[in-house]
Amino acid sequence: MQAKVVLKYCPDYTANVEQSLREGLAEWGGMSEFVKPGQKVLLKVNLLMKKRPEEAVTTHPSVVEAVVRLVQEAGGIPIIGDSPGGPYTVSALQAIYSRSGLLEVAERTGAMLNEDVGQTTIQYPEGKLAKSMTVTNCVLNADVVIPLSKLKTHGMMTFTGAVKILFGVIPGLLKAEYHLKMFKIPDFADLLVDIATWVKPSLSIMDGIVGMEGDGPSAGKPRNIGALILSTDPFALDVVAADLIGLKPEKVPTVMAARGRGLISRLDELQLIGDARSLWRIQDFVIPKAVSTNFLDMVPLPRKVKGFVLNRVRPRPVFEHQMCVGCLDCVNNCPPKALTVDENKRPIVDLEACIRCFCCQELCPRQAVTIYKPWIGRKLIK
């Protein structure tokens, strides 16, 4: 049987988000098909960093609240949680819950906000690259996991959605270690697929009402899309979401990694139902350019020469020192420790050590990091 993806039109967050989700879930028989009375349900939101809802970085509280109420209606116990970038501490979580509007959701609905920052190493022999993983306890302790992703572009992975959001089951600063070990994009994509196949979310829901284009996942621009997307298959959901913004599946590393394992990676492999596709007129959605330079791997050049060439064709982070406040989030979370600071606590990058994960841009609270793409690199890398 083909995986089912439901696409619902929801023009803004003042519309009846809960009703749109209820109509979408009716395709499976309602939330009660996924949640049974008394079950602990982790609503795995996107809480990348401390941002307000209107900045389109985190899952919007209106979507989270609607899902909370549907879970409660089914008799489940909703727990809202994520492991954001940076330290995985109670104080960090509380600050993000407050800024993102989720503290108010919890107060209105009685839903729990996860403050368990414990972690456990699990074995996953079925994984392609991740034969074991260290994951957050809130995932392990849940009876049901429902990721609530945000439709956004991504500087490293091109697109972030239902699969990429599950990287948040890796706790805090450990994410940097995974980036460092699997700094090549295809390898990192395989890691994300390993994580998604281990989590096996019961249901995935994407907040695409307002997404992010350009330098996502945190420094791009909000873009109205008007979509709520639901599926029991996160891989199928991402194929539909990417198509909605005009992004070919071949340009999304996680989709291609899924294809290599026989998982859904094409529109003709899924059943798309719900509102008419003609409701959407998404044009000129700004997609980040690819960062891969694998063509140079085939060129027989000495290591130092190849490094010199790579640093002139690959994208690289540029730090706008006049905007920088010296918080050092980028320095403290750089996987290869490629960042140092000058006498004014402004970051300096060692391009030889930089692995182009762009965590510095992703976690900068002031959007003081941009990704410079050299002209020759843009011509060579399609």
C-alpha positions as CSV (number, residue, x, y, z in Angstrom):
1,M,0.0,0.0,0.0
2,Q,1.3,3.5,-0.9
3,A,2.1,5.9,1.9
4,K,-0.6,8.5,2.4
5,V,0.2,12.2,2.6
6,V,-2.5,14.7,3.4
7,L,-2.1,18.3,2.2
8,K,-4.4,20.9,3.9
9,Y,-4.7,24.5,3.0
10,C,-4.5,26.8,6.0
11,P,-3.7,30.4,5.0
12,D,-2.6,31.8,8.4
13,Y,-2.3,31.1,12.1
14,T,-5.5,32.9,12.9
15,A,-7.5,30.4,10.8
16,N,-8.8,27.3,12.5
17,V,-5.6,25.3,12.6
18,E,-7.2,22.6,14.8
19,Q,-10.1,22.1,12.4
20,S,-7.7,21.7,9.4
21,L,-5.7,19.1,11.3
22,R,-8.8,17.4,12.4
23,E,-10.0,17.1,8.8
24,G,-6.5,15.9,7.7
25,L,-6.4,13.2,10.5
26,A,-9.9,12.0,9.4
27,E,-8.1,10.3,6.5
28,W,-6.8,7.8,9.0
29,G,-9.8,7.8,11.3
30,G,-8.7,10.6,13.6
31,M,-6.0,11.1,16.3
32,S,-7.4,8.1,18.2
33,E,-5.8,5.9,15.5
34,F,-2.4,7.0,16.7
35,V,-3.0,7.7,20.4
36,K,-4.6,5.5,23.0
37,P,-5.8,6.6,26.5
38,G,-3.0,7.0,29.0
39,Q,-0.2,7.0,26.5
40,K,2.6,9.5,26.8
41,V,2.9,11.4,23.5
42,L,6.0,13.3,22.7
43,L,5.3,16.2,20.5
44,K,8.8,16.6,19.1
45,V,8.8,20.3,18.0
46,N,11.5,22.3,16.2
47,L,13.1,24.4,18.9
48,L,16.3,25.3,17.2
49,M,17.0,28.4,19.2
50,K,15.4,31.1,21.3
51,K,13.2,32.8,18.6
52,R,9.8,34.4,18.6
53,P,7.0,32.6,16.6
54,E,6.8,35.2,13.9
55,E,10.5,34.7,13.0
56,A,9.5,31.3,11.5
57,V,12.4,29.4,13.0
58,T,10.4,27.2,15.5
59,T,7.2,25.3,15.2
60,H,4.4,27.8,15.6
61,P,2.5,27.6,19.0
62,S,-0.8,27.6,17.2
63,V,0.0,24.3,15.5
64,V,1.5,22.8,18.7
65,E,-1.6,23.8,20.7
66,A,-3.9,22.3,18.1
67,V,-2.1,19.0,18.2
68,V,-2.0,19.1,22.0
69,R,-5.8,19.4,22.2
70,L,-6.3,16.6,19.7
71,V,-4.0,14.3,21.7
72,Q,-5.8,15.2,24.9
73,E,-9.1,14.5,23.2
74,A,-7.9,11.0,22.3
75,G,-6.9,10.4,26.0
76,G,-3.2,10.9,25.5
77,I,-0.7,12.8,27.7
78,P,1.1,15.3,25.5
79,I,4.6,16.2,26.3
80,I,6.2,19.1,24.3
81,G,10.0,18.7,23.8
82,D,13.1,19.0,21.7
83,S,16.9,19.2,22.2
84,P,17.8,22.5,20.7
85,G,21.2,23.5,19.5
86,G,23.7,24.4,22.2
87,P,23.7,23.1,25.8
88,Y,20.9,20.7,26.7
89,T,20.0,22.1,30.1
90,V,16.8,22.9,31.9
91,S,17.5,26.6,31.9
92,A,18.1,26.6,28.1
93,L,14.9,24.7,27.5
94,Q,12.9,27.0,29.7
95,A,14.2,30.1,27.9
96,I,13.3,28.7,24.5
97,Y,9.9,27.5,25.7
98,S,9.2,31.0,26.9
99,R,10.4,32.9,23.8
100,S,8.8,30.5,21.3
101,G,5.3,30.8,22.8
102,L,5.2,27.2,24.0
103,L,5.1,28.1,27.7
104,E,1.8,29.8,27.1
105,V,0.5,26.8,25.2
106,A,1.4,24.6,28.2
107,E,-0.3,27.0,30.6
108,R,-3.5,27.1,28.5
109,T,-3.8,23.4,27.9
110,G,-2.1,21.7,30.8
111,A,0.4,20.0,28.5
112,M,3.8,19.1,29.9
113,L,7.0,20.8,28.8
114,N,9.9,18.3,28.8
115,E,12.6,19.2,31.3
116,D,14.2,15.8,31.5
117,V,17.7,16.4,30.1
118,G,18.9,12.9,30.6
119,Q,20.3,10.8,27.8
120,T,20.9,7.2,27.0
121,T,23.1,5.3,24.5
122,I,21.1,2.8,22.5
123,Q,22.2,0.1,20.0
124,Y,20.8,0.2,16.5
125,P,22.4,-2.6,14.5
126,E,20.0,-2.0,11.6
127,G,21.5,1.5,11.1
128,K,23.7,2.1,8.0
129,L,26.2,4.4,9.8
130,A,24.8,4.8,13.3
131,K,25.0,1.4,14.8
132,S,24.5,3.1,18.2
133,M,23.2,6.5,19.1
134,T,23.0,8.6,22.2
135,V,19.4,9.9,22.4
136,T,17.3,12.0,24.8
137,N,15.4,10.2,27.5
138,C,12.2,12.0,26.6
139,V,12.1,10.1,23.3
140,L,12.9,6.8,24.9
141,N,10.2,7.3,27.6
142,A,7.4,8.2,25.1
143,D,4.8,5.7,24.0
144,V,4.1,7.7,20.8
145,V,6.3,10.2,19.0
146,I,4.7,12.9,16.8
147,P,7.3,15.2,15.2
148,L,5.9,18.7,14.4
149,S,8.4,20.0,11.9
150,K,8.7,23.4,10.2
151,L,9.0,23.8,6.4
152,K,12.4,25.5,6.0
153,T,15.4,25.6,3.7
154,H,18.8,24.7,5.2
155,G,22.2,26.0,4.3
156,M,23.9,22.6,4.6
157,M,21.2,20.1,3.8
158,T,19.1,22.3,1.4
159,F,15.9,21.4,3.1
160,T,14.8,20.6,6.6
161,G,11.5,18.9,7.4
162,A,10.0,15.7,8.8
163,V,13.3,13.7,8.6
164,K,15.8,16.4,9.6
165,I,13.8,17.5,12.7
166,L,14.6,14.1,14.2
167,F,18.2,15.1,14.6
168,G,16.8,16.8,17.7
169,V,16.7,13.4,19.5
170,I,20.5,13.7,19.7
171,P,21.1,15.7,22.9
172,G,22.6,19.2,22.9
173,L,26.3,19.5,22.2
174,L,26.6,15.9,21.1
175,K,25.1,17.1,17.8
176,A,28.5,18.7,17.1
177,E,30.3,15.4,17.5
178,Y,28.0,13.8,14.9
179,H,28.6,16.7,12.5
180,L,32.3,16.2,12.9
181,K,32.2,12.5,12.4
182,M,29.9,12.7,9.4
183,F,30.9,16.0,7.8
184,K,30.3,14.9,4.2
185,I,26.7,15.7,3.2
186,P,25.8,12.2,2.0
187,D,27.1,10.6,5.2
188,F,25.2,13.1,7.3
189,A,22.1,12.5,5.3
190,D,22.5,8.7,5.9
191,L,22.8,9.5,9.6
192,L,19.5,11.4,9.5
193,V,17.8,8.5,7.8
194,D,19.2,6.1,10.4
195,I,17.7,8.3,13.2
196,A,14.4,8.6,11.4
197,T,14.1,4.8,10.9
198,W,15.0,4.2,14.6
199,V,12.5,6.7,15.9
200,K,9.7,5.4,13.6
201,P,7.3,8.3,14.3
202,S,3.7,7.3,14.5
203,L,2.6,10.4,12.7
204,S,4.5,13.4,11.3
205,I,2.9,16.9,10.9
206,M,4.6,19.8,9.2
207,D,3.9,23.5,9.9
208,G,4.1,25.0,6.5
209,I,1.7,27.8,7.1
210,V,4.6,30.2,7.2
211,G,7.9,28.6,6.2
212,M,11.4,29.9,5.7
213,E,13.3,30.5,2.5
214,G,16.9,31.4,1.8
215,D,19.5,31.1,4.5
216,G,17.6,28.7,6.7
217,P,17.2,27.2,9.2
218,S,17.4,30.4,11.2
219,A,18.7,33.3,9.1
220,G,16.3,33.1,6.2
221,K,13.2,35.0,5.5
222,P,9.6,34.0,6.5
223,R,7.5,33.0,3.5
224,N,3.8,32.5,3.5
225,I,2.9,29.0,2.1
226,G,-0.4,28.1,3.7
227,A,0.2,24.4,4.1
228,L,-0.3,21.8,6.8
229,I,1.1,18.4,5.8
230,L,0.4,15.1,7.5
231,S,1.7,11.6,7.0
232,T,2.6,8.4,8.8
233,D,5.8,8.4,6.6
234,P,8.3,11.3,7.2
235,F,10.1,10.5,4.0
236,A,6.9,10.8,1.9
237,L,6.0,14.0,3.7
238,D,9.3,15.6,2.8
239,V,8.9,14.7,-0.9
240,V,5.5,16.5,-0.9
241,A,6.8,19.5,1.0
242,A,9.8,19.9,-1.3
243,D,7.6,19.7,-4.4
244,L,5.3,22.3,-2.9
245,I,8.2,24.9,-3.0
246,G,9.5,23.8,-6.3
247,L,12.4,21.8,-5.0
248,K,13.3,18.7,-6.9
249,P,13.8,15.6,-4.7
250,E,17.2,15.0,-6.3
251,K,18.4,18.3,-4.6
252,V,17.5,17.1,-1.1
253,P,20.3,14.9,0.4
254,T,17.9,13.1,2.9
255,V,15.5,12.2,0.1
256,M,18.4,10.8,-2.0
257,A,19.7,8.8,1.0
258,A,16.2,7.4,1.5
259,R,16.1,6.5,-2.2
260,G,19.3,4.5,-1.7
261,R,17.5,2.3,0.8
262,G,14.3,1.8,-1.1
263,L,12.4,4.3,1.0
264,I,9.9,6.7,-0.6
265,S,11.6,9.4,-2.6
266,R,9.3,10.2,-5.5
267,L,5.8,11.6,-5.8
268,D,4.6,8.7,-7.8
269,E,5.4,6.4,-4.9
270,L,2.9,8.0,-2.5
271,Q,-0.8,8.8,-2.4
272,L,-1.4,12.6,-2.1
273,I,-4.8,13.6,-0.9
274,G,-6.5,16.5,0.8
275,D,-7.0,20.0,-0.6
276,A,-6.5,20.7,-4.3
277,R,-2.9,21.3,-5.3
278,S,-4.1,24.3,-7.3
279,L,-4.6,26.2,-4.1
280,W,-0.9,26.8,-3.9
281,R,1.0,29.2,-6.1
282,I,4.5,29.0,-4.6
283,Q,6.9,30.6,-7.1
284,D,10.5,31.6,-6.8
285,F,11.0,30.1,-3.4
286,V,14.6,30.9,-2.5
287,I,16.6,27.7,-2.2
288,P,20.2,27.6,-0.9
289,K,22.8,26.5,-3.4
290,A,24.4,23.1,-2.9
291,V,27.6,23.1,-0.9
292,S,29.0,19.8,-2.2
293,T,32.3,19.9,-4.1
294,N,32.7,16.1,-4.6
295,F,33.9,16.8,-8.2
296,L,37.2,17.8,-6.7
297,D,37.6,14.5,-4.9
298,M,38.2,13.0,-8.3
299,V,41.0,15.4,-9.2
300,P,44.5,14.1,-8.4
301,L,45.9,17.2,-6.6
302,P,48.2,17.3,-3.6
303,R,46.3,17.8,-0.3
304,K,47.6,21.3,0.3
305,V,46.8,22.4,-3.3
306,K,43.3,20.8,-3.1
307,G,42.7,22.6,0.2
308,F,43.7,25.9,-1.4
309,V,41.4,25.3,-4.3
310,L,38.5,24.2,-2.1
311,N,38.7,27.2,0.0
312,R,38.2,29.4,-3.1
313,V,35.2,27.5,-4.5
314,R,33.3,26.3,-1.5
315,P,30.8,28.3,0.5
316,R,32.2,29.7,3.7
317,P,30.9,31.5,6.7
318,V,31.4,35.3,6.9
319,F,31.1,37.0,10.3
320,E,29.6,40.5,10.4
321,H,31.5,41.8,13.3
322,Q,29.5,45.0,13.6
323,M,26.4,42.9,14.3
324,C,28.1,40.4,16.6
325,V,27.4,40.8,20.3
326,G,30.2,38.4,21.4
327,C,27.9,35.7,22.9
328,L,30.3,33.0,21.6
329,D,27.5,30.6,20.7
330,C,29.2,29.9,17.4
331,V,32.6,29.3,18.9
332,N,31.2,27.0,21.7
333,N,29.2,24.9,19.2
334,C,31.6,24.6,16.3
335,P,32.0,20.9,15.7
336,P,35.7,21.0,14.4
337,K,36.6,23.9,16.7
338,A,37.5,26.0,13.7
339,L,36.6,29.3,15.3
340,T,38.7,31.4,17.6
341,V,38.1,35.0,18.8
342,D,40.0,38.2,18.5
343,E,40.7,40.7,21.3
344,N,37.1,42.0,21.0
345,K,35.6,38.5,21.3
346,R,34.7,38.5,17.6
347,P,34.9,35.1,15.8
348,I,37.6,34.3,13.3
349,V,37.3,31.2,11.2
350,D,40.0,28.8,10.1
351,L,38.9,27.7,6.7
352,E,41.3,24.8,6.6
353,A,39.5,23.3,9.6
354,C,35.9,24.4,8.7
355,I,33.7,21.5,7.6
356,R,30.9,23.7,6.2
357,C,28.2,22.4,8.5
358,F,27.2,26.1,9.1
359,C,26.2,25.5,12.7
360,C,27.6,29.0,13.3
361,Q,25.0,30.5,11.1
362,E,22.3,28.2,12.4
363,L,22.8,29.1,16.0
364,C,23.7,32.9,15.8
365,P,21.0,34.8,17.7
366,R,21.7,38.0,15.8
367,Q,22.0,36.7,12.2
368,A,25.5,38.0,12.2
369,V,26.8,35.1,10.1
370,T,26.2,34.9,6.3
371,I,27.3,32.2,3.9
372,Y,29.5,33.5,1.1
373,K,29.3,31.5,-2.1
374,P,32.2,32.3,-4.5
375,W,31.3,33.0,-8.1
376,I,33.4,30.1,-9.4
377,G,31.9,27.7,-6.9
378,R,28.4,28.7,-8.0
379,K,29.3,28.0,-11.6
380,L,31.0,24.7,-10.9
381,I,28.5,23.3,-8.3
382,K,25.0,22.9,-9.7
